[in-house]
Amino acid sequence: MPDQRPLVLHVMYRFDTGGLENGIVNLVNHMPAHAYRHAVLALTEVTNFRQRIERTDVDFISLHKQPGHGFWQYPKLFNLFRQLRPTIVHSRNLAALEAQVPAWAAGVPVRIHGEHGRDVGDLDGSSVTHQRMRRLYRPFVHHYTALSRDLADYLVDKVHVSPDAITQACNGVDTDRFRPAQDGPQPIAGCPFDPAQHWLVGTVGRMQAVKDQLMLAHAFVHAMALAPELTQRVRLVMVGDGPLRAQVQNVLDTAGLGALAWVPGERTDVADIMRGLHAFALPSLAEGISNTILEAMASGLPVVATTVGGNTDLVLQGQTGYLTSPSDPQAMALHLVALASNPQQARNMGQAGRQRAQSTFGLQVMVSTYQRVYDQQLRRLCPLRSVQQHQ
């Protein structure tokens, strides 16, 4: 008997380490298997990140697309859609939006597009070219998902999408996997600092311009200058790899603080790393809904983050952490000093963040939102298939 479950084909530019991809992993792993089948299509490459998907019935497809617009790839996509016969094509971000045209031509019944964040080349969404491109593809999209209020407003104001065609679908966090250590922060494997003796502030993420880890390095230097007594116990942990890693290390070494920081590169044990920290910092220039902020909150950490994208949806100023302007290391330094100087307040903020993560941003909330969108669009656009699905 052929598999009667509707197929959702998730389309993105590249399936690699990142918040967007992590959201797809969580969605596929936790959506009830009887509801939908899933496949992942990367216009460029599917990496070993695929191993995080636990279901064995998920196909992965790489098209190895070259840079630039993929008009020449439309026949390949058209044939692929005809072969796979997905019920739903769900593309993510501008780089994958072009797949909506061959999906329409191939007769895919339900076409959804998700906005997950902004590129470093369009941090505030002001690029008229990007707006026009999204408007060009708008007739081919049935429904949109937006990670944050900021992105939903952008779709309405700049792309002229009807509010009725947008669902805000925040990322969810696994609050069982990401949880505080029972007896306080625990040693991190390979880390030279002891959380029983040191106060550790950390960040996790790809070291690239949009994440602006250089700002955090400068903020740490400013913090140690503002409160020299903290050099005895405050330490910086910066996990991730990318083009900024060497520059970050150079900033710290030049300031004579290299020994107070640990910059180990990419790690896969993020939950254990979070359980070894006392606070979390995110200096990004742009965000959708940050997975790492949610993971830090679920881990009971106070968060210092920049006022970009969905960060203001997550962090409650003065309650679960602090929000500060992007590209302002002095302001971030003040917040780091405040937390390090008052560990009890930092713990209280972390506990409040944990409660907020559990009540508002639990993984099941996210999964239920996406499943509701899929179900609603299925009922609206192919009611016969919806009836068969629920028999």
C-alpha positions as CSV (number, residue, x, y, z in Angstrom):
1,M,0.0,0.0,0.0
2,P,1.4,3.5,-0.9
3,D,2.0,5.8,2.1
4,Q,-1.2,8.0,2.4
5,R,0.3,10.6,4.7
6,P,0.7,14.0,3.1
7,L,4.4,14.8,2.2
8,V,5.8,18.2,3.5
9,L,8.9,19.2,1.5
10,H,11.0,21.6,3.4
11,V,13.1,23.8,1.0
12,M,16.0,25.9,2.1
13,Y,19.3,27.2,0.6
14,R,21.6,25.0,2.7
15,F,20.9,22.4,5.5
16,D,23.7,23.1,7.9
17,T,24.2,24.2,11.5
18,G,21.9,27.1,12.2
19,G,18.7,28.3,13.9
20,L,16.5,27.8,10.9
21,E,17.7,24.3,10.3
22,N,17.5,23.5,14.0
23,G,13.9,24.5,14.0
24,I,13.2,22.1,11.1
25,V,14.9,19.3,13.0
26,N,12.8,20.0,16.1
27,L,9.6,20.2,13.9
28,V,10.3,16.9,12.1
29,N,11.4,15.0,15.2
30,H,8.4,16.0,17.3
31,M,5.5,16.3,15.0
32,P,3.3,13.1,15.3
33,A,4.6,10.6,12.7
34,H,1.1,9.6,11.6
35,A,0.2,13.2,10.6
36,Y,2.8,14.0,7.9
37,R,5.8,12.6,6.0
38,H,8.7,15.0,5.6
39,A,11.6,15.5,3.1
40,V,14.4,18.1,3.2
41,L,15.5,19.8,0.0
42,A,18.6,22.0,0.0
43,L,19.2,24.1,-3.1
44,T,23.0,23.8,-2.4
45,E,24.0,21.1,0.2
46,V,22.8,18.9,2.9
47,T,25.5,18.5,5.5
48,N,26.0,16.0,8.4
49,F,23.5,18.2,10.3
50,R,20.9,15.8,8.9
51,Q,22.0,13.3,11.5
52,R,20.1,15.3,14.1
53,I,16.8,14.2,12.5
54,E,15.8,11.1,14.3
55,R,13.1,9.8,12.0
56,T,14.2,7.2,9.5
57,D,11.5,8.0,6.9
58,V,12.9,11.4,5.9
59,D,14.6,11.9,2.5
60,F,17.4,14.4,2.0
61,I,18.1,16.0,-1.4
62,S,20.9,18.3,-2.4
63,L,20.8,20.2,-5.7
64,H,24.3,21.8,-5.5
65,K,23.1,25.1,-6.9
66,Q,25.7,27.7,-8.0
67,P,25.5,31.3,-6.6
68,G,22.9,33.5,-8.2
69,H,19.3,33.2,-9.3
70,G,18.3,29.6,-10.1
71,F,16.1,30.1,-13.3
72,W,18.2,27.4,-14.9
73,Q,17.2,25.1,-12.1
74,Y,13.5,25.4,-12.6
75,P,13.2,22.4,-14.9
76,K,15.1,20.3,-12.3
77,L,12.8,21.5,-9.5
78,F,9.7,21.0,-11.6
79,N,10.6,17.4,-12.4
80,L,11.6,16.8,-8.8
81,F,8.2,18.1,-7.5
82,R,6.4,16.0,-10.1
83,Q,8.4,13.0,-9.0
84,L,8.0,13.5,-5.2
85,R,4.4,14.8,-5.4
86,P,4.6,16.8,-2.1
87,T,1.3,17.9,-0.7
88,I,3.0,20.9,0.9
89,V,6.1,22.8,-0.2
90,H,7.4,24.9,2.7
91,S,10.3,27.2,1.6
92,R,12.4,29.2,4.1
93,N,13.9,32.7,3.6
94,L,14.5,34.7,0.5
95,A,17.2,32.4,-0.9
96,A,14.7,29.5,-1.3
97,L,11.6,31.6,-2.3
98,E,12.3,31.0,-5.9
99,A,11.3,27.3,-5.5
100,Q,7.7,28.5,-5.2
101,V,7.4,29.1,-9.0
102,P,8.3,25.5,-10.1
103,A,6.1,24.2,-7.2
104,W,3.2,26.2,-8.6
105,A,3.9,24.9,-12.2
106,A,4.1,21.4,-10.9
107,G,0.7,21.7,-9.3
108,V,1.8,21.4,-5.6
109,P,-1.5,21.9,-3.8
110,V,-0.2,23.9,-0.8
111,R,2.7,26.4,-1.0
112,I,3.9,28.0,2.2
113,H,6.9,30.3,2.8
114,G,8.6,31.1,6.1
115,E,10.6,34.1,7.0
116,H,13.1,33.2,9.7
117,G,15.5,36.2,9.9
118,R,17.4,38.7,7.9
119,D,20.7,38.6,6.1
120,V,23.7,40.8,7.0
121,G,23.1,42.6,3.7
122,D,19.6,43.7,4.7
123,L,19.6,44.0,8.5
124,D,16.7,46.3,8.8
125,G,14.6,45.0,5.9
126,S,15.0,48.3,4.0
127,S,16.4,46.8,0.8
128,V,13.9,47.7,-1.9
129,T,15.4,45.0,-4.1
130,H,14.6,42.3,-1.5
131,Q,11.1,43.8,-1.0
132,R,10.4,43.7,-4.8
133,M,11.6,40.1,-5.1
134,R,9.3,39.0,-2.3
135,R,6.4,40.8,-4.0
136,L,7.2,39.2,-7.3
137,Y,6.8,35.7,-5.7
138,R,3.9,36.6,-3.5
139,P,1.2,35.3,-6.0
140,F,2.7,31.8,-5.9
141,V,2.5,31.5,-2.1
142,H,-0.7,30.5,-0.3
143,H,0.4,31.2,3.3
144,Y,3.3,32.7,5.2
145,T,4.9,31.9,8.5
146,A,7.0,34.5,10.4
147,L,9.2,33.8,13.4
148,S,8.7,37.2,15.0
149,R,6.3,40.1,15.2
150,D,9.1,42.1,13.4
151,L,9.1,39.8,10.4
152,A,5.3,39.5,10.3
153,D,5.1,43.4,10.2
154,Y,7.7,43.4,7.4
155,L,5.6,41.1,5.3
156,V,2.5,43.2,5.8
157,D,4.1,46.7,5.4
158,K,6.8,46.0,2.8
159,V,5.7,42.9,0.9
160,H,2.0,43.8,1.1
161,V,0.9,40.3,2.3
162,S,-2.5,40.2,3.9
163,P,-2.3,39.7,7.7
164,D,-4.8,36.8,7.3
165,A,-2.2,35.0,5.2
166,I,0.5,35.2,7.9
167,T,0.9,33.0,11.0
168,Q,3.5,33.9,13.6
169,A,5.3,30.7,14.5
170,C,8.0,31.2,17.1
171,N,10.8,28.6,17.5
172,G,10.3,26.2,20.4
173,V,12.8,24.9,22.8
174,D,13.1,21.4,24.3
175,T,12.9,22.3,28.0
176,D,13.8,18.7,29.0
177,R,17.1,18.7,27.1
178,F,17.9,22.3,27.9
179,R,17.5,22.6,31.7
180,P,19.6,24.0,34.6
181,A,22.1,21.7,36.3
182,Q,20.5,20.6,39.6
183,D,23.4,21.7,41.8
184,G,24.4,24.8,39.9
185,P,26.7,25.2,36.8
186,Q,28.8,22.1,36.0
187,P,32.3,21.9,34.5
188,I,32.3,22.0,30.7
189,A,34.3,19.3,29.0
190,G,37.6,20.7,27.8
191,C,37.0,24.2,29.3
192,P,39.9,25.5,31.5
193,F,37.5,27.3,33.8
194,D,35.7,25.9,36.9
195,P,32.2,27.3,37.3
196,A,32.5,26.7,41.1
197,Q,35.3,29.2,41.2
198,H,34.6,31.4,38.1
199,W,31.6,33.3,36.9
200,L,31.1,32.3,33.2
201,V,29.3,34.4,30.6
202,G,29.1,32.7,27.2
203,T,27.7,32.8,23.7
204,V,27.0,30.1,21.1
205,G,26.7,30.6,17.4
206,R,28.3,30.8,14.0
207,M,31.1,33.4,14.1
208,Q,30.0,35.5,11.2
209,A,29.3,39.2,10.7
210,V,25.6,39.1,11.4
211,K,26.2,37.5,14.8
212,D,28.8,40.2,15.7
213,Q,30.8,38.2,18.2
214,L,33.5,40.9,17.9
215,M,31.1,43.3,19.8
216,L,30.9,40.8,22.7
217,A,34.7,40.5,22.7
218,H,35.0,44.3,22.9
219,A,32.3,44.4,25.6
220,F,34.2,41.9,27.7
221,V,37.3,44.1,27.4
222,H,35.3,47.2,28.5
223,A,33.7,45.3,31.4
224,M,37.1,44.2,32.8
225,A,38.3,47.8,32.5
226,L,35.1,49.1,34.2
227,A,35.5,46.6,37.1
228,P,39.1,45.3,37.3
229,E,38.2,43.3,40.4
230,L,36.1,41.0,38.3
231,T,39.1,39.8,36.4
232,Q,39.7,37.4,39.3
233,R,36.6,35.4,38.7
234,V,34.7,36.5,35.5
235,R,35.5,34.4,32.4
236,L,34.2,34.5,28.8
237,V,33.2,31.4,26.8
238,M,32.6,31.9,23.0
239,V,31.6,28.7,21.2
240,G,31.4,28.5,17.4
241,D,33.5,28.7,14.3
242,G,33.6,31.0,11.3
243,P,35.4,33.9,9.8
244,L,35.3,36.0,13.0
245,R,36.9,33.5,15.2
246,A,40.5,34.6,14.7
247,Q,39.5,38.3,15.0
248,V,37.7,37.6,18.2
249,Q,40.8,35.9,19.7
250,N,43.0,38.7,18.5
251,V,40.8,41.4,20.2
252,L,41.1,39.4,23.5
253,D,44.8,38.7,23.1
254,T,45.6,42.4,22.2
255,A,43.8,43.5,25.4
256,G,45.8,41.0,27.5
257,L,42.7,39.0,28.3
258,G,43.2,36.0,26.1
259,A,43.7,33.8,29.2
260,L,40.3,34.9,30.6
261,A,38.5,33.6,27.5
262,W,37.8,30.2,25.9
263,V,37.2,30.1,22.2
264,P,37.0,26.4,21.4
265,G,35.3,26.5,17.9
266,E,32.2,24.5,17.0
267,R,30.8,22.1,19.6
268,T,27.8,19.7,19.5
269,D,27.3,19.5,23.2
270,V,25.4,22.9,23.5
271,A,23.1,21.7,26.2
272,D,26.0,20.8,28.4
273,I,27.8,24.0,27.7
274,M,24.7,26.0,28.7
275,R,24.6,24.1,32.0
276,G,28.2,25.3,32.7
277,L,27.4,29.0,32.3
278,H,26.1,31.6,34.7
279,A,24.9,34.1,32.0
280,F,24.4,34.2,28.2
281,A,25.1,37.0,25.8
282,L,23.9,37.5,22.2
283,P,25.4,40.5,20.3
284,S,23.7,39.9,17.0
285,L,23.0,42.6,14.4
286,A,19.9,40.7,13.2
287,E,17.8,37.8,14.5
288,G,14.5,36.0,13.8
289,I,13.6,34.1,17.0
290,S,17.0,33.1,18.4
291,N,17.2,29.4,19.2
292,T,20.2,30.0,21.4
293,I,18.4,32.6,23.5
294,L,15.5,30.1,24.0
295,E,18.1,27.4,24.9
296,A,19.8,29.8,27.4
297,M,16.4,30.7,29.0
298,A,15.4,27.1,29.3
299,S,18.8,26.4,30.9
300,G,18.0,29.0,33.6
301,L,20.5,31.7,32.4
302,P,19.9,35.4,32.4
303,V,20.3,36.8,28.9
304,V,21.9,40.0,27.6
305,A,20.9,40.5,24.0
306,T,20.6,43.2,21.4
307,T,17.3,44.8,20.5
308,V,17.0,43.3,17.0
309,G,14.4,41.1,15.4
310,G,12.6,38.8,17.7
311,N,15.0,39.3,20.7
312,T,12.5,41.7,22.1
313,D,9.8,39.0,22.0
314,L,11.9,36.7,24.1
315,V,13.8,38.8,26.7
316,L,11.9,40.8,29.3
317,Q,13.9,43.8,30.2
318,G,15.1,43.7,33.8
319,Q,13.1,40.5,34.4
320,T,14.8,37.7,32.5
321,G,17.8,39.7,31.4
322,Y,18.8,42.9,29.6
323,L,18.3,44.3,26.1
324,T,20.9,46.7,24.6
325,S,21.4,48.4,21.3
326,P,23.4,46.6,18.7
327,S,27.0,47.6,18.0
328,D,27.3,49.1,21.5
329,P,29.9,47.2,23.4
330,Q,30.0,49.8,26.2
331,A,26.3,49.3,27.0
332,M,26.6,45.5,26.9
333,A,29.6,45.8,29.2
334,L,27.5,47.7,31.8
335,H,25.0,44.8,31.8
336,L,27.6,42.2,32.1
337,V,29.2,44.0,35.1
338,A,25.7,44.3,36.7
339,L,25.0,40.6,36.4
340,A,28.5,39.5,37.5
341,S,28.4,41.9,40.5
342,N,25.0,40.6,41.7
343,P,25.0,36.8,41.2
344,Q,21.7,36.4,43.2
345,Q,19.9,38.8,40.8
346,A,21.4,36.9,37.9
347,R,20.0,33.6,39.3
348,N,16.6,35.1,39.8
349,M,16.5,36.4,36.2
350,G,17.6,33.0,35.0
351,Q,14.8,31.3,36.9
352,A,12.3,33.7,35.5
353,G,13.6,33.0,32.0
354,R,13.3,29.3,32.6
355,Q,9.6,29.7,33.6
356,R,8.9,31.8,30.5
357,A,10.6,29.3,28.2
358,Q,8.4,26.5,29.7
359,S,5.1,28.4,29.5
360,T,5.4,30.3,26.3
361,F,8.1,28.8,24.1
362,G,7.9,25.1,24.7
363,L,8.6,22.8,21.8
364,Q,5.1,21.5,21.7
365,V,3.7,25.0,21.2
366,M,5.8,25.4,18.1
367,V,5.0,22.0,16.7
368,S,1.2,22.5,17.3
369,T,1.4,25.9,15.5
370,Y,3.0,24.4,12.4
371,Q,0.7,21.4,12.4
372,R,-2.3,23.7,12.7
373,V,-1.1,25.7,9.7
374,Y,-0.6,22.6,7.6
375,D,-4.0,21.2,8.6
376,Q,-5.8,24.5,7.9
377,Q,-4.2,24.9,4.5
378,L,-4.8,21.3,3.6
379,R,-8.5,21.7,4.5
380,R,-8.8,25.0,2.5
381,L,-6.9,24.0,-0.6
382,C,-7.4,20.3,-1.0
383,P,-10.4,19.3,1.2
384,L,-10.7,15.8,-0.3
385,R,-7.1,15.0,0.8
386,S,-7.8,16.4,4.2
387,V,-10.8,14.1,4.6
388,Q,-8.7,11.1,3.6
389,Q,-6.0,12.1,6.0
390,H,-8.3,12.1,9.0
391,Q,-10.2,9.0,8.2
